[in-house]
Amino acid sequence: MAGPTSTTPIEPDLGGSQAVKAQLRLRELILAGELPGGTRIAELTLVEKIGVSRTPIRAALMRLEQEGLLDVLPGGGYAVRTFSERDVADAIELRGTLEGLLARLAAERGVAAAVLSQARECLAGIDAVLAQPALDDEAFLRYVRHNERFHALLGEMAGSPVLSRELERVVSLPFASPSGFVVVQANSGRARDMLIVAQDQHRQVLEAIEQREGGRAEAIMREHSRIAQRNLRDAVRSTGNLEHMPGVRLIRKRG
């Protein structure tokens, strides 16, 4: 799963776009299982693999440590972090709590018509995906794109830069994004049914926001995060998911 890039500005002396390139590629290597949990990061190996100099590699390592994908080693350097199932479940719970609060504030404060229109466009895009009798990889990618945009719009609806920043921080945590485990659904026989349930919740929360029903909007978004919790449990308990989502190897099952 790849979350949003960090919002911390890249200083010019850290390599600019090269640091971004290194950050994205390194995250991809970790979540693709090419750098297993506990692996010590060798800068020179990354220079050769990614094709950038050591300066942007170091900037990327610092950023991924801030995201939570890497641990700083006592003697210096970094290692790929592993996560307990509880770590990931707590991150998803925190996202659900924040999104619930944003939905309630949006309902209480009112939302600009232009933002509501953008949200409806996202949901119309998801409807078009789910109208297909069978969902292929391209359909799931379109779902992810619309789904992540809809969730991001919650911050705009609430009109709270403070909470929007906090939500952005949470969804950048490994496996905590709204589409973090959609790939698990993609390989499930009940995939389309689960996405239809999620889409119904999208519709319900938007309706609650428009009707200024803050408590209802908050409760729906809290419940919405339960789908991700279920997908987390499915992901760590099914070895069949490793082929499609190798980053799951970084998650330790509950003991």
N, C-alpha and C positions, 0 to 999 in steps of 0.2 A: 504494500500500500504505500503511496507517496502522498504526504501531506503538503500544504502550502509552503512555500519558501518562507524563511524568516523575514520579519519586517525590519530587522535591524539594518540601518544603512550600511552599505559596503564602502569603506574608505578607499580613496583612489590608490593608496599605497598597498592595499591588500589585493589588487589584481582586478578590480571591477568585474566586468562580465566573465572573466576567466574564473573568478572565485565562485560566481553563480553556477557556471558550467561544472566546476569541480564538485560543488555541493550537491547539485542534482544527480550527477553521475554516481557519486559516492553513496548517496541515499539509495539509489537504484540498486547498486551492488549489494548493499546490506539487505534490503528487503527482498531481493531476488535470491538470497541464500548463498551468494558467492563469497560473502565474508561472514562465516558462522559466528554465533554468540561466543564471546570470550576471546575472539581473535585480536591480537595486538596489531595495530595499524602501522605499516611500514611506509613512511613517506616516499621513499625512493621507488617502491613498487607502484604506488599510486601515480607518481609522475609518469612512469612508463605506460601504465594502463589507461590513464585518463588523457595524457598528452598535454599537460600544462606544467608550469614550473612549481617549485616548492612553495613559493609565496602564496599563490591562490589555494594550494592544497592545505596549507596551514590555516588560512582563513576559513575554508570549508570545514575543516575538523573542528574549529572553535564553534562554528554555527551548529553543526550536528550534535556537538556536546550540549549546547543550549537547548536544542530540540529534544534531547533525551535519548538519542540513538547511540551515543558514545559515552564511555566513562573515562575520566582522567585518571591515569595510573599514578600511584604514589611516587614512583621514580621518574615521572615525566612520560609524555606520550599518551596515546589513547587506545582503548580497546572497545570492541563492539559490545554493547550492553545486552543483557537478557532481561526479560520482564516476567514477573509473576502474573498469573491469570488475574489476580486481584488488582494489580497495578492497572491493567488495561480496563478491567471492569469499573474501577474507580474513575478513570479518565472519561469513560463513556457516561458514567453517572453524572460527573461534573458538567459535561457538555449538555446533557439533558436538563440539568438544573438551570444552567445559564440560558439555554434556549427557551425554557419555560418562562423565565423571568423576562426575557426580551419580548416574548409573545404577549405576556400580560401587560407590559409597559406600552407596547404598540397599540393594544386594544384600548388602554386607558387614555393614552395621549392622542390617538388618532394618527392616521397614516396618509401621506400625500397620495393623490390619485395616480400620479406617475409611477410611484413605487409599487402600488397595488397592481397596476397594469403590468409591470415587469414580472411580478410574482405570478400573475395569471398566465403570462406567456410561458414561464418555466413549466407550470403545471400542464399547459396545453401541449408542450413538447413531450412531457412524460406520458400524457394520454396517447399521443401518436405512437410512442414506442410500445406501450402496452396494448395497443389495438392490433398488433401483429399476433398471429396465432402461435408463433414460435419465436423465441428471442435468441439471436446469434450474438457473437462477440461485439459486433458493431452496434447492435441495439443496446447492449449493456453499457458500452462506452457513452452512448448518447444519454442513457438514463443517468449515469454518474455525472455527466456535465450539467444537465438540468437540475439534478438533485442538489449538487453542491452550490449551484447558483441560488436556488430557492432558500437554502439554509443561510447562505451569506446575506441574503436580503432581509432576514429577520433583524440583523443589526441596524440596517438602514431604517426599517419600519419603526423601531423603538426610538430612534434619534438619540442614541447614547454612545458617543465615541468611546467612553470608558469601558462599557460592557462589550462593545464590539471588539475592542483590543483584547480584552480578556478571552472572549470567545475565539478569536484568531489564535491566541496562544494555546488554548486547549485543543483546538482541532489540528494544530501542528504536532501534537504529541503522537508518537507512533501508535497506529491502529485506532485513534480516537476520532478521525474525521467521519462525517455523515455517511460517506461511501466506503469506509475502511474495510468492511466485510461484505460488500455487495458481491464480490467475486465468489464468495462462499455460496450465496444464493444462485449465482449463475450456473453452478454445477450441482444444483439440487433439483430434484424432480418437482418440487413445489415452488420453484423460483418465481414464476409469474404470479402465483397466488399471493406470495409474501409481498411482492412489489405492489400489487393491487391494494393490499391492506395499508401499506405505507402511503400510497398515493391518496387513499381515502382520508387518512389522517392529515395529509397536507391540505386537502380541500376543507376539512373540518376546521383546522386551525385558522386558515385564511378567512373562512366565514365568521368564526368567533371574533377575530380581530376587526373585521369590517362592522360587525354588530356591537362592538365595544364590550364584549363579554370577556373581561380579563381573566377571571378565575378559570373559566372553561378553556381559554386559549392556553393558559399555563399547564393545566392538567393534561391536555392533549399532547403537548410537546414533551412532557415528562414521560407519558406513556409511549410516545414515539421512539424514545431512546431504548425502550425494552426490546425492540426488534434487533437493534445492534447487540444488545446483551445476549440474546438468543443465538445470533450468528457467531458471536465470540465462543460460546459454549460448543456450538457445532464445529467450529474451526479447530479448536484444540483437541477435540475428541475423535476426529475423523482423519485418518492418515491419508485418505483420498484427496484431501485439500492441499497436501504439500506440493503436489505437482503444479497446481494452479496458483497457489499462494505460499511459496516457500518461506516467506518471512515469518510464517506462523511458528517456525522452528525456534524463533527467539522468545516465544511465550512458554513459560513453564506451567504445566498443569498444577492445579491445586493438589497439595500432598495428601 
